[in-house]
Amino acid sequence: MKAIVCKKSGSPDVLKLEEISKPTPKPNEICVKVYASSVTRGDVKLRIIPRFILSVIGLMFGFKAMQVPGVEFAGEVESVGENVKDFKKGDQVFGTTTGLRFGGNAQYVCVPEKSKTGVVTKKPENISFSDATVIPVGGMTALYLLRKGNIKKDQKILIYGASGSVGSYAVQLAKFYRAKITAVCSTNNIDLVRSIGADEVIDYTKEVFTERGTEYDIIFDAVGKISKSRCKDILVKNGTYISVKSPTKERLEDLLFLKKLIKEEEIKPIIDREYTLQEVVDAHRYVEGGHKKGNVVIKVEHSNHQLHNRL
């Protein structure tokens, strides 16, 4: 099968498209024929971190550096291990490869039916594989942190970096919880964040968000670029600051909740660009530039048919 292989850290050029062996599922695993994957900011960071540092971290937490990148995937179950109960051949699924050595930037990937680190479930029927593949990381991160911040109806929330993957889900989820949303983004993304639910928008290229004089119940740094100390004067007494730099967890119940909201059209994935496996290097360069809107998809082609183009 074709896969993107990463054998060392460095620039996007360390990523190579190679032919490797198709994986066989272990008794507790499903083998997924991948139709869409993604490149996230996390994928970029994992590529940049020196391998010896990843090795040390891996020894501490019990994992190895990813040989095939791509934390998100969506596709169709090709085969199942003998102990798998909840999935069968032909099921359309999506999820994450967190904690595994082999990710979704490949034609096939094997993932555990149940895992302490990653998640997998059946794909919502009303969206494409491309849409489904970019839900787990950004969506679960935004949901986890908003719940950690105890978001409530009518609270004022400021979301810094509202047009990125986490930020765009945070805006939509905050709208679902009936909060009053101020989004911070660049000029080019104002229309986007308004269209997904922002009540007010601050253009950071023209205005300093801390100088408006408005206080907020919650400030959500969705890109990891501002500090709590910078925000202290615009947080209400006992207000909450949350950041993507904080630890999060991938929980199946959270992915199922997002799936429900997707099916009910309460939220939707935002896709900026789509690339092929052959163009993964370009995708990494684009994401590393720091100006993507929403998410970047990797469409995975197979010789027989292109299921990734259909719902």
N, C-alpha and C positions, 0 to 999 in steps of 0.2 A: 504494500500500500504506500501511497505518498503521504509524507508528513514533514513538518518543519522541525528540524533538529537543532538544538542549542547545546553545544559541547563546552562553551566557555563564555565568560562574561565579556561585555564590551559594547560596541556600537551595534546598530541594527544589522550590520553586515556579517555578524557572527551567526545569524540565522540562515540555515541552509535547507533547501527543499531536497529531500532524499527519499529513496525507496527503502522501506524497512519492513520487517515481518508484521503481518496482520496479527493482532493480539487474540488470544483465546481466553474466554472468561473463566475465572476460578469458580468454585462451587457457589460462592455468595455474590457473584458479579453478573452484570449484563454487558454484552458487547453491543455498542451503538454504532450504526452507520451514520456518520456525521454529515449533516447537510449545511450547517452553519456554526461558526464559532465567533470569536471576537478578539480584539486587542484592547485591553484595559490599561489604565495607569499602573495597576498592580503588575501586569505582565511586563511593562517597561521597566519597572523598578527591579523585578526579579532578574531581568536580563542584565541590568547594570551592576547589581551587587556582585563584588568579587566572589568567585566560587569557593575560596577557602573560608570566607565569612559564612556563606550559605551552609557549608559543611559543618561548621561549628554550631550554627543555629539548628541544623538538622539533627545533630547528635543530642542537643538539649531537648528537642521537641519530638524526635522520632520520625523524621522524614528526610528524604534526599532531594537535592536540587532537581527541578524538572528537566527532563531530557527533551520532551516535546512540550512547548508552551501552549497556552490557551486554557484559561481557567473556566471559561463558559463553553457550553456546547448545546446543540439541539439536533435531533435526528430520529432515526427509527431503530428499534431494537432488532438486531441481526440474529442474536442467539442469547441464551440464558444459561447460567450455571445450574447444576442439579438441585441446589438448595434455595433457589430464587422462588418466591411465592407471589409477589405483587406485579410482576411484569411478564409479558410473553412476547414472542416474535411478532413483529409488526406494530407494536405499540409505538406511538410517537411521543418522545420524551425530551426533557430539557433539564439542565442542572449545572453542577460545577465539578471540577476535578481537584478541588482543594486538598492538599496533602498527598497527591499522587505524583509519580514521576512522569507519567504520560498524560498530556493534556489534549484539548480539543482541536488544536491546529493540525488535524490529521483526518484521513478518510474514515478511520475507525478508532474507537476508544473504549476501554473496559473500565467500568466504575462499579463500586459495591452497591448492592441494593440498599443497604443501610450503612452509614459511615459516621464516625465521630467528627469528621471535618467537612466533607462535602455533602451535597444534597442532590437528589434526582427525583422527578415526578413526571406524570404525564402532561404533555403540552396542552395548553388551551386550544380548543378546536377553532376558535374564531381569529387566530392570528397565524402568521407565517413562521417558518423555522427561523428566518432572519430576525423577526421581532422577538420570538421566544428566547433566543440565545442571549440577548442582552438584558434580560430581566433580572437574573439572579444576583449578580454582584452589586450593581448600583441600587437595585430595588431593595434587597435585603439590608444593605448598609444603611440606606436612608430610613427604612422602617425601624430597624433596631435602634438607631440613634434618636429618632423622634420619640419612640416609646421610652427610651432612657431619659429623655428630656421631659417626659410626662406631658406631652402636648394636649391641650384642651381647647374646646370651642371658644371662640372670640379672643383667644390670646393673640398678642402681636408677636410675630416671628419674622426675623430678618435672616434671609438665606444668602450667604456670600458664595458666589460661584454657582448661580442658579441655573446656568445653561449647560453644565456638564452632566455626566451620567448620574452621579449621586444627587446633584443639585436639581436636575429636572424631575427625578422621582420625588425628592423632598418637597418641591413645590406642589406637585400633584397630590401627594399624601397629606400635606398640610391643608390643602383645599378640601380633601375628603374629611378631615377632622374639623373643618369649619373654622380654621384659624384665619387671622388677618395677615396677609403675606406681603412683605416687602422683599423684593428680589434685587440682588446686586449682580450686574453683569456688564459687558461691554456694549457699545453702541449697536454693533451688528446683531446682537442677540436679544434686543429689547422686545421685538415683536414675538419672538419665540416664547419667552418666559411669560409674556402677557397672555398668549394663546393657551397656555397650559394652567393658568390660574392665578398668576401674581396680581395682587390688587394695586401695588405700587412698584415702580422700578427705579432703581438708582443706577445711573450710568457712571461706573467708576472712572472712566476716562475724563469725565467732566465734573465730578462731584466726589468729595470725600464723605463716605457713608457715616462716619462718626461725628460729622459737623452739622448734621441736619437738625439736631436737637430733639429728636424723637427717641423715646425709651421703648425697649422691647422686653417681652417676657422671656423669649428664647432667641438666642443668636446661634445660628448653625453655620459653621465654617465647612462648606461642602468640598473644598479643594485643598485644605491644609495650608492656607497662606496667611491667615491672621491669627493673632494671639488673644487669649482671654484678657490680658492686661490692656490691650488696645481697645477692647470693647467695654471695659468696666464702667465708663461714664454713660453708656447708653443702655445698660441693663437695669431693669427695675430692681428694687430691693428684693433679694432672694431670687433673682432671675437666674436663668440657666444658660450656660455656654456649652455647646457640644461641637465636636470636631471629628472629621474623618481620621484624624491621627489617633483617636481613641480605639482601643481594642473592640472588635465586634465578633459576633458568632453567626455561623450559618445554621439556621434551624429549619427543618422541614415545615414546621407549622407556619413559619413566616413566608416561605415560598408558596405554600398552599393559600395563604391569605392574599398574597399578591396575585396569584392565579385567579382567585375569585374576583378581585377588583378588575383584572384585565377582562374577564368574561363579562362582567357587568358594565364594562366601558367606563369605569371610574378613573382609570389611569391608562396610559399607553406608553410604549417605548418610543424614545426619540432616536432616530438613526441619522447620523451625519453623512457617513460614507460607507461604501461597501468595496471590499477588495477580494481577490481570489487568493488561494494558497500561494500561487506564484508571486503575488504582490505583497506578501506579509512584511518584507523589509520596508516597503514604502508605507505600509500601515503603521509600523512602529515609529517611523520617522515622523509621521503626521501626529500621532498621539503624543509623542515625546515633545513636540512643539508646544503643547499646552493650550491649544485653541480649538479643540474639537467641541462640537455641539452634541450633547447627548452621547451617543455610542458609535463605535466603529465595528462593523461586521466583517467577518471573513466567510465568504461563500465557498463551500467545499464541493467540488465537482466530482462526479462519478461517470464512468463511460456509458452506462446504460440509460439512465434517466436522471432528470434534474428535479427531484421532489422538492428541493429547497425553494423552488419558485411558486409552489402551490400552497394553499392553506391546509 
